[in-house]
Amino acid sequence: MSEPKTHGLWTTFKGVMAGLLGVQSHQQHEQDFTQGKASHFIVIGLIVVIVFILVVVGVVNIVLSTAT
C-alpha cells in the first residue's frame, strides 16, 4: 500500500500565505487539510507572523526616525 502524498514545505508556505491573504480557494483549502501536516503549517505560520511583526516594527522605526 502506498502512503498518502503529503505537501512539501514550499506548498505549505504557499498555502499559509494564501490563507493569510484570504485568497485561497475552497478546493486548495480542503487539499491542505487532507495532505498537509499540521506541524508544518504551525511552524511556517509562526515564522511568517514573526517576520511580519519584525517588518512592521522596522517600518515604524524608520518612519519615526525620519519624522523627528
DSSP file (Angstrom, degrees, kcal/mol; ACC not computed):
  #  RESIDUE AA STRUCTURE BP1 BP2  ACC     N-H-->O    O-->H-N    N-H-->O    O-->H-N    TCO  KAPPA ALPHA  PHI   PSI    X-CA   Y-CA   Z-CA
    1    1 A M              0   0    0      0, 0.0     2,-0.3     0, 0.0     0, 0.0   0.000 360.0 360.0 360.0 135.2    0.0    0.0    0.0
    2    2 A S        -     0   0    0      1,-0.1     3,-0.1     3,-0.0     0, 0.0  -0.648 360.0-117.7 -88.5 146.6    1.3    3.4   -0.8
    3    3 A E        -     0   0    0     -2,-0.3     3,-0.1     1,-0.1    -1,-0.1  -0.485  39.7 -91.8 -78.6 151.7    1.2    6.2    1.8
    4    4 A P        -     0   0    0      0, 0.0     2,-0.2     0, 0.0    -1,-0.1  -0.351  47.2-104.1 -64.0 144.2   -0.9    9.3    1.1
    5    5 A K        -     0   0    0     -3,-0.1     2,-0.3     1,-0.0    -3,-0.0  -0.476  38.7-156.7 -70.8 134.4    1.0   12.1   -0.6
    6    6 A T        -     0   0    0     -2,-0.2    30,-0.2    -3,-0.1     2,-0.1  -0.760  21.0 -98.6-110.8 159.7    2.0   15.0    1.7
    7    7 A H        -     0   0    0     28,-1.2     2,-0.1    -2,-0.3    30,-0.1  -0.388  31.7-129.9 -71.1 149.2    2.7   18.6    1.0
    8    8 A G     >  -     0   0    0     -2,-0.1     4,-2.1     1,-0.1     5,-0.2  -0.405  33.3 -98.2 -86.1 175.5    6.3   19.8    0.7
    9    9 A L  H  > S+     0   0    0      1,-0.2     4,-2.6     2,-0.2     5,-0.2   0.871 122.8  53.0 -65.8 -36.6    7.4   22.9    2.6
   10   10 A W  H  > S+     0   0    0      2,-0.2     4,-2.5     1,-0.2    -1,-0.2   0.920 110.4  46.8 -65.5 -42.7    7.1   25.2   -0.4
   11   11 A T  H  > S+     0   0    0      2,-0.2     4,-2.1     1,-0.2    -1,-0.2   0.887 112.9  50.4 -64.9 -38.7    3.5   24.1   -1.0
   12   12 A T  H  X S+     0   0    0     -4,-2.1     4,-2.4     2,-0.2    -2,-0.2   0.913 109.6  50.8 -64.7 -42.4    2.8   24.5    2.7
   13   13 A F  H  X S+     0   0    0     -4,-2.6     4,-2.6     1,-0.2    -2,-0.2   0.921 110.1  49.3 -61.0 -44.9    4.3   28.0    2.6
   14   14 A K  H  X S+     0   0    0     -4,-2.5     4,-2.5     1,-0.2    -1,-0.2   0.891 111.0  50.8 -62.2 -38.5    2.1   28.9   -0.4
   15   15 A G  H  X S+     0   0    0     -4,-2.1     4,-2.2     2,-0.2    -2,-0.2   0.894 110.5  48.7 -65.4 -40.6   -0.9   27.6    1.5
   16   16 A V  H  X S+     0   0    0     -4,-2.4     4,-2.4     2,-0.2    -2,-0.2   0.923 113.2  47.0 -64.6 -44.4   -0.1   29.7    4.6
   17   17 A M  H  X S+     0   0    0     -4,-2.6     4,-2.2     2,-0.2    -2,-0.2   0.907 112.7  48.9 -66.2 -41.1    0.4   32.8    2.5
   18   18 A A  H  X>S+     0   0    0     -4,-2.5     5,-2.1     1,-0.2     4,-1.1   0.901 113.4  47.6 -64.9 -40.0   -2.8   32.3    0.6
   19   19 A G  H  <5S+     0   0    0     -4,-2.2    -2,-0.2     2,-0.2    -1,-0.2   0.885 110.5  52.1 -66.9 -38.5   -4.7   31.7    3.8
   20   20 A L  H  <5S+     0   0    0     -4,-2.4    -2,-0.2     1,-0.2    -1,-0.2   0.884 114.9  41.5 -64.3 -39.1   -3.2   34.8    5.4
   21   21 A L  H  <5S-     0   0    0     -4,-2.2    -1,-0.2    -5,-0.2    -2,-0.2   0.612 109.5-124.8 -84.4 -12.7   -4.2   36.9    2.5
   22   22 A G  T  <5S+     0   0    0     -4,-1.1    -3,-0.2    -5,-0.2    -4,-0.1   0.778  78.9 113.1  76.9  27.7   -7.6   35.3    2.2
   23   23 A V      < +     0   0    0     -5,-2.1     2,-0.3    -6,-0.2    -4,-0.2   0.193  37.6 122.8-115.2  15.1   -7.3   34.3   -1.4
   24   24 A Q        -     0   0    0     -6,-0.7     2,-0.1    -9,-0.1    -9,-0.0  -0.609  59.8-124.5 -83.5 136.3   -7.2   30.5   -1.1
   25   25 A S     >  -     0   0    0     -2,-0.3     4,-2.3     1,-0.1     5,-0.1  -0.339  19.3-116.9 -73.9 158.7   -9.8   28.5   -3.0
   26   26 A H  H  > S+     0   0    0      1,-0.2     4,-2.3     2,-0.2     5,-0.2   0.885 116.0  53.8 -62.9 -38.9  -12.0   26.1   -1.2
   27   27 A Q  H  > S+     0   0    0      2,-0.2     4,-2.1     1,-0.2    -1,-0.2   0.918 110.4  45.5 -63.1 -44.1  -10.5   23.2   -3.1
   28   28 A Q  H  > S+     0   0    0      2,-0.2     4,-2.5     1,-0.2    -1,-0.2   0.874 110.4  55.3 -67.4 -36.7   -7.0   24.1   -2.1
   29   29 A H  H  X S+     0   0    0     -4,-2.3     4,-1.7     2,-0.2    -2,-0.2   0.926 109.5  46.1 -60.2 -46.4   -8.1   24.6    1.5
   30   30 A E  H  X S+     0   0    0     -4,-2.3     4,-1.6     1,-0.2    -2,-0.2   0.889 111.4  52.1 -63.8 -40.3   -9.5   21.0    1.5
   31   31 A Q  H  X S+     0   0    0     -4,-2.1     4,-2.5     1,-0.2     5,-0.5   0.892 106.7  53.7 -64.9 -39.6   -6.3   19.7   -0.1
   32   32 A D  H  X S+     0   0    0     -4,-2.5     4,-2.0     1,-0.2    -1,-0.2   0.910 110.7  46.4 -60.2 -42.3   -4.2   21.4    2.6
   33   33 A F  H  < S+     0   0    0     -4,-1.7    -1,-0.2     1,-0.2    -2,-0.2   0.763 117.5  42.1 -75.4 -24.4   -6.2   19.8    5.4
   34   34 A T  H  < S+     0   0    0     -4,-1.6    -2,-0.2    -5,-0.1    -1,-0.2   0.800 130.2  22.6 -90.2 -30.0   -6.1   16.3    3.8
   35   35 A Q  H  < S+     0   0    0     -4,-2.5   -28,-1.2    -5,-0.2    -3,-0.2   0.636 104.0  87.2-112.1 -18.0   -2.5   16.2    2.6
   36   36 A G  S  < S-     0   0    0     -4,-2.0     2,-0.4    -5,-0.5     3,-0.1  -0.453  72.8-121.8 -86.2 157.6   -0.6   18.8    4.7
   37   37 A K     >  -     0   0    0      1,-0.1     4,-1.8    -2,-0.1     3,-0.3  -0.830  12.1-140.1 -97.1 134.6    1.0   18.2    8.1
   38   38 A A  H  > S+     0   0    0     -2,-0.4     4,-2.5     1,-0.2     5,-0.2   0.878 101.7  57.7 -60.9 -39.1   -0.3   20.3   11.0
   39   39 A S  H  > S+     0   0    0      1,-0.2     4,-2.4     2,-0.2    -1,-0.2   0.875 105.4  50.5 -62.4 -36.9    3.2   20.8   12.4
   40   40 A H  H  > S+     0   0    0     -3,-0.3     4,-2.6     2,-0.2     5,-0.3   0.923 111.1  48.1 -65.3 -44.0    4.4   22.2    9.1
   41   41 A F  H  X S+     0   0    0     -4,-1.8     4,-2.2     1,-0.2    -2,-0.2   0.891 113.0  48.6 -64.2 -38.9    1.6   24.7    9.0
   42   42 A I  H  X S+     0   0    0     -4,-2.5     4,-2.4     2,-0.2    -2,-0.2   0.946 114.3  44.1 -66.4 -48.7    2.2   25.7   12.6
   43   43 A V  H  X S+     0   0    0     -4,-2.4     4,-2.3     2,-0.2    -2,-0.2   0.938 117.7  43.7 -63.9 -47.9    5.9   26.3   12.2
   44   44 A I  H  X S+     0   0    0     -4,-2.6     4,-2.6    -5,-0.2    -1,-0.2   0.892 113.0  53.2 -66.6 -38.4    5.6   28.1    8.9
   45   45 A G  H  X S+     0   0    0     -4,-2.2     4,-2.3    -5,-0.3    -1,-0.2   0.912 109.8  47.9 -61.6 -42.9    2.7   30.2   10.2
   46   46 A L  H  X S+     0   0    0     -4,-2.4     4,-2.5     2,-0.2    -2,-0.2   0.906 111.9  49.6 -64.2 -42.0    4.7   31.2   13.3
   47   47 A I  H  X S+     0   0    0     -4,-2.3     4,-2.5     2,-0.2    -2,-0.2   0.925 111.3  49.1 -62.9 -44.2    7.7   32.2   11.2
   48   48 A V  H  X S+     0   0    0     -4,-2.6     4,-2.4     1,-0.2    -2,-0.2   0.910 112.3  48.3 -62.4 -42.7    5.6   34.2    8.8
   49   49 A V  H  X S+     0   0    0     -4,-2.3     4,-2.5     2,-0.2    -1,-0.2   0.909 111.7  49.2 -65.6 -42.1    3.9   36.1   11.7
   50   50 A I  H  X S+     0   0    0     -4,-2.5     4,-2.4     2,-0.2    -2,-0.2   0.922 112.4  47.8 -63.5 -43.8    7.3   36.8   13.4
   51   51 A V  H  X S+     0   0    0     -4,-2.5     4,-2.3     2,-0.2    -2,-0.2   0.910 111.3  51.6 -62.9 -41.9    8.7   38.1   10.1
   52   52 A F  H  X S+     0   0    0     -4,-2.4     4,-2.4     2,-0.2    -2,-0.2   0.924 110.7  47.9 -60.4 -45.6    5.6   40.3    9.6
   53   53 A I  H  X S+     0   0    0     -4,-2.5     4,-2.6     1,-0.2     5,-0.2   0.914 111.4  50.2 -62.7 -43.1    5.9   41.7   13.1
   54   54 A L  H  X S+     0   0    0     -4,-2.4     4,-2.3     1,-0.2    -1,-0.2   0.879 110.6  50.0 -63.8 -37.6    9.6   42.5   12.6
   55   55 A V  H  X S+     0   0    0     -4,-2.3     4,-2.6     2,-0.2    -2,-0.2   0.924 111.4  48.2 -65.7 -44.7    8.9   44.2    9.2
   56   56 A V  H  X S+     0   0    0     -4,-2.4     4,-2.5     2,-0.2    -2,-0.2   0.923 112.7  48.0 -62.6 -44.3    6.1   46.4   10.8
   57   57 A V  H  X S+     0   0    0     -4,-2.6     4,-2.4     1,-0.2    -1,-0.2   0.905 112.3  50.4 -62.5 -41.5    8.4   47.3   13.7
   58   58 A G  H  X S+     0   0    0     -4,-2.3     4,-2.2    -5,-0.2    -2,-0.2   0.918 110.9  47.6 -62.9 -44.3   11.2   48.2   11.3
   59   59 A V  H  X S+     0   0    0     -4,-2.6     4,-2.6     2,-0.2    -2,-0.2   0.917 112.0  50.1 -63.9 -43.4    9.0   50.4    9.1
   60   60 A V  H  X S+     0   0    0     -4,-2.5     4,-2.7     1,-0.2     5,-0.2   0.914 110.6  49.8 -62.2 -42.4    7.6   52.2   12.2
   61   61 A N  H  X S+     0   0    0     -4,-2.4     4,-2.1     2,-0.2    -1,-0.2   0.897 111.6  48.6 -63.4 -39.5   11.2   52.8   13.5
   62   62 A I  H  X S+     0   0    0     -4,-2.2     4,-1.7     2,-0.2    -2,-0.2   0.930 113.0  47.4 -65.2 -44.8   12.2   54.2   10.1
   63   63 A V  H  X S+     0   0    0     -4,-2.6     4,-1.3     1,-0.2    -2,-0.2   0.916 113.8  47.3 -63.6 -43.6    9.2   56.4    9.9
   64   64 A L  H  X S+     0   0    0     -4,-2.7     4,-0.9     1,-0.2    -1,-0.2   0.864 110.6  51.7 -68.2 -34.8    9.7   57.7   13.4
   65   65 A S  H  < S+     0   0    0     -4,-2.1    -1,-0.2    -5,-0.2    -2,-0.2   0.824 113.4  44.2 -72.6 -29.1   13.4   58.4   12.9
   66   66 A T  H  < S+     0   0    0     -4,-1.7    -1,-0.2     1,-0.2    -2,-0.2   0.689 107.8  59.8 -85.6 -18.2   12.8   60.4    9.7
   67   67 A A  H  <        0   0    0     -4,-1.3    -2,-0.2     1,-0.2    -1,-0.2   0.715 360.0 360.0 -82.1 -20.3    9.9   62.3   11.3
   68   68 A T     <        0   0    0     -4,-0.9    -1,-0.2    -5,-0.1    -2,-0.2   0.442 360.0 360.0-109.0 360.0   11.9   63.8   14.1
